[in-house]
Amino acid sequence: MFYVLAFGLLAVLWVAEGLRPTTPLCQPLARRWFGNAALFACCQAIFIFVVPAYAAAGAAFAAERDWGLFNHWDAPLWLVVVAVLLVCDGLSYATHRIEHAVPLLWRMHRAHH
């Protein structure tokens, strides 16, 4: 359902941008949107397939070595989920701020802006 809503919104925005662009177009609208869609697809593939695999491997690695707070503390599952989401979201935010602050990282990151 999420993807239906997301692609529906993208279609509406594509039509709106074609009718009334906010900035002068440097390249044809279809070419720019194709590039953005390709970048989105690559990022989604990474987040869907690669990140969970690395997260699972990292969790297994830590569990084998008895590393990590939750390997020493029998916390309820809901608390573990909330803590992991907060830490991951905080790291994502910090990474995003660093990408804006470091010129080399900004040159790569500005593609999404």
Secondary structure, DSSP 8 states (H G I E B T S, - for coil): -HHHHHHHHHHHHHHHHHHS-SS--SS-HHHHHHHHHHHHHHHHHIIIIIHHHHHHHHHHHHHHTT-SGGGTS---HHHHHHHHHHHHHHHHHHHHHHHHHSHHHHHHHGGG-
